[in-house]
Amino acid sequence: MKQLLRILLAAVGILAMVAVAAVVYVTTFLDPEDFKPRLTAVVEEQTGLNLALEGPITWSFYPRIGVGVERARAWLPEQSPEDASFAAIERAEVSVAFAPLLRGEIAIDGLTLDGMRLNLERNAEGEGNWQPLLDRLAEQSNETAETVLAPASAGPHVDAGSLSVVLNIANVEVKGADIRFRDEQEQALWRVQPLNVSGSNVNPVRSFPLKTMFTLTKHNRLDAEALERTPELTSEVNLETRLRLGLDDERLTFENTQLTTRTRRSDESDPQQLSLNAAEIVARLGEQQLTINEGVLEAGLRHPENWQGSLALSLAFGLESNWRTQTAQIKDAQLTGPDGLRVSGHINIEQLWDAPQYSGQLTAAPFTLRPWLSRAGVTLNTANVAALSDVAMTSPIEGNREQVSLPRLSLVVDSSTFTGAVSAALDGTQLSFDLEGDQLNLDHYLPGRVTAQQASRGLMRTAFAQTDGALLPQEWLSTLALEGELSLNQLQLAGLTFGEPRIELRGGDGVHQLSAFESRFYGGELNATGSLDASESVLQWQFSPYISNVQVAPLIETFSEEASPLRGRFNLEGALTTQGNTRDVLTNNLNGGLTARLTDGAILETNISQEMCELVAQLEGEGTLRDWHPDTRFERFDATLQVRNGVVSSDDLLITLPGINVQGEGELDLTSMNFLTRTNARLVDTADAACRVNARLEELSLPVLCEGHLGDDKTKWCRFDRRAFQASVVDLLRSEAGSRVADELEERLGDSLDRIDERLGEGAGQELREGIRRLFN
């Protein structure tokens, strides 16, 4: 046994001496420069590239045997040596371990590429300069490729003559690589620099660690680098994973992958951070399939103008994709974020590369929308501070690269629930919806508190205040195709309640129609149609309201929060037009006509007939003994309103009471909200006269003057018009002869002038008495 051991040791020693002698002979007597012509010929034969080895080829010896090449450049066949090289390296080195050689094996110990440069270009027609190279490689037969690249195309052990190649590379390293992509079709210049890749124990059987890092930049013009422009996009990329090659079944498996990016645009100071973690990523090259298991995409987004700090979002998902059939499935997606954001669902994608179409299901658990709108730059000043704090939805989702639709949407916004369908073009040129809801209180979402007191005072002044701000996005409306219907059980706006409102909108080519607005409204009906033309440089508006049998008492009480002084059923119809896109311009250009009528009406808790009859009786020196109704019932209340350049006027205001006619005129300036009206009440001797009328007094009118601002205290709006009343008395007295009539009239007035003071204003009776004396003296 000892002798056998000595023989084996001697054999090993002899083999080692032979191997050492062979290596010494190769490195001493063979000049590696002699291999340059052969290497360049092989590269040109296999790839079509013209190779220039400008640096030396060197050998390395113990503890590893290797060969290195310095300063190598390659050109495409159509290029000349004066052109920038298609590919180049500063140094490339491959080495094999010495000890395995003694066992008859070749174990690649290291592979290093230092300073690699690659110049890729795509012309305006979309053709890449790398395409001829790929075509040339595709033409080579598998046998030729296996002959040249036998170690890489075989399994862990490859028969190479009398030696066995072991594919277990101890170290692979790419340092300082620079890849440029010049895209004339998109007028963009991309660059990856520096690209560093490192791996250890690279083999085709087991997974091995792999790391890479690089900086990606993009310029939006091809000469940006020559002009020393700052890149429009800069992204720092780091990848750590364990890679299993799976060469036999053309399968790449990435395990425990961590991909992080820090991306910054030229106009941003803080980078946007994005990271992808995945338990397993499988790429089946032969089947062209990609699978991601237990993927988690995390983002740290920043917006220096709209929010402070970083917005953290996380998306957990799984992915199954088949590039050959152009399909993909995003499974078990879970998007989470601050303020209770939780969105789940799945998406199926077809025609992935040609014309992507997707369908799936989305569900958003209840979350607070207000801070998300704030992050988007929308400042909320809602009457209800809790508005949009409880939003949830669920719906199937369908779409493509141009549009998205929610065909069976169920949406909850605070206390409102909507169901139906919504679709929109991603570029904003199309919007359609068909929704039904239970109730919607718009007052909660309007700025500030909308109360009746504000509506009758401060709100009116604010609502019609002049402003230069555009009310509608005209540019968007000029290209929008609109089709929508909204039906509700109840709508509340400005304290008003609309029952079962329905809105129908249609539009295209810049012209939009309010096809219908229908609603039950305080015991009556409210209808309207209208149009908006955004196709010209100035918006053109048209609106036709129709109000039928609306009870005015509850309507007034809604605004005033006080008992209504009036009852009746209000009717109105007409047509209005205007143009512009700011509130003051729209008001100044408002024109049209309206017809208003109040039926079954009465002035509550005041009987004007009684007041007039008592005044007449006092003037005649008599009294009234009948019982009076506490209200003033009138037969007609009609007015035709003309609107001219923002001023509403009427010259035919008519109110008819039993035995009394009230006629008037006036105007309201919608720009300033100032108004002026004059009315005259006259006694008439009719069959239903409230009281017996002296023929001489039928011409005597009771004038009332109302003027002021709609935002002022309404108790100060109207007053008795003493001047007009005195003029009416003068006209009456002129029909009488001599001062006797004046003295007699003054005597008959007696206490009635005091009553006039009480009813019409302090001092009115004294002024009337003095006026009569001046008239007949």
Sequence and secondary structure as in RCSB ss.txt:
>XXXX:A:sequence
MKQLLRILLAAVGILAMVAVAAVVYVTTFLDPEDFKPRLTAVVEEQTGLNLALEGPITWSFYPRIGVGVERARAW
LPEQSPEDASFAAIERAEVSVAFAPLLRGEIAIDGLTLDGMRLNLERNAEGEGNWQPLLDRLAEQSNETAETVLA
PASAGPHVDAGSLSVVLNIANVEVKGADIRFRDEQEQALWRVQPLNVSGSNVNPVRSFPLKTMFTLTKHNRLDAE
ALERTPELTSEVNLETRLRLGLDDERLTFENTQLTTRTRRSDESDPQQLSLNAAEIVARLGEQQLTINEGVLEAG
LRHPENWQGSLALSLAFGLESNWRTQTAQIKDAQLTGPDGLRVSGHINIEQLWDAPQYSGQLTAAPFTLRPWLSR
AGVTLNTANVAALSDVAMTSPIEGNREQVSLPRLSLVVDSSTFTGAVSAALDGTQLSFDLEGDQLNLDHYLPGRV
TAQQASRGLMRTAFAQTDGALLPQEWLSTLALEGELSLNQLQLAGLTFGEPRIELRGGDGVHQLSAFESRFYGGE
LNATGSLDASESVLQWQFSPYISNVQVAPLIETFSEEASPLRGRFNLEGALTTQGNTRDVLTNNLNGGLTARLTD
GAILETNISQEMCELVAQLEGEGTLRDWHPDTRFERFDATLQVRNGVVSSDDLLITLPGINVQGEGELDLTSMNF
LTRTNARLVDTADAACRVNARLEELSLPVLCEGHLGDDKTKWCRFDRRAFQASVVDLLRSEAGSRVADELEERLG
DSLDRIDERLGEGAGQELREGIRRLFN
>XXXX:A:secstr
 HHHHHHHHHHHHHHHHHHHHHHHHHHHH  GGGGHHHHHHHHHHHH  EEEE S EEEE TTEEEEEEEEEEEE
 TT  TTS  SEEEEEEEEEEESGGGGGTEEEEEEEEEES EEEEEE TTS BTTHHHHHHHHHS HHHHHHHSH
HHHS SEEEETTEEEE  EEEEEEEEEEEEEEETTTTEEEEEEEEEEEEEEE SSS EEEEEEEEEEEESSTTTT
TTT   SEEEEEEEEEEEE  TTTTEEEEEEEEEEEEEEETT SS EEEEEEEEEEEEETTTTEEEEEEEEEEEE
EE TTT SSEEEEEEEEEEEEETTTTEEEEEEEEEEETTTEEEEEEEEEESTTTS EEEEEEEEEEE  HHHHHH
TT    BSSTTTTSSEEEEEEEEEESSEEEEEEEEEEETTEEEEEEEEEETTSSEEEEEEEEEEEEGGGGSBS  
 HHHHHTHHHHHHT    S SS HHHHHH EEEEEEEEEEEEETTEEEEEEEEEEEEETTEEEEEEEEEEETTEE
EEEEEEEE SSSS EEEEEEEEEEEEHHHHHHHHHSS  SEEEEEEEEEEEEEE SSHHHHHHT EEEEEEEEEE
EEETT  HHHHHHHHHHHHTT    S   SSEEESEEEEEEEEETTEEEEEEEEEEETTEEEEEEEEEETTTTEE
EEEEEEEE   TT SS   GGGGG EEEEEEEEETTS GGGSEEE HHHHHHHHHHHHHTS HHHHHHHHHHHHT
THHHHHHHHH TTHHHHHHHHHHHHH 
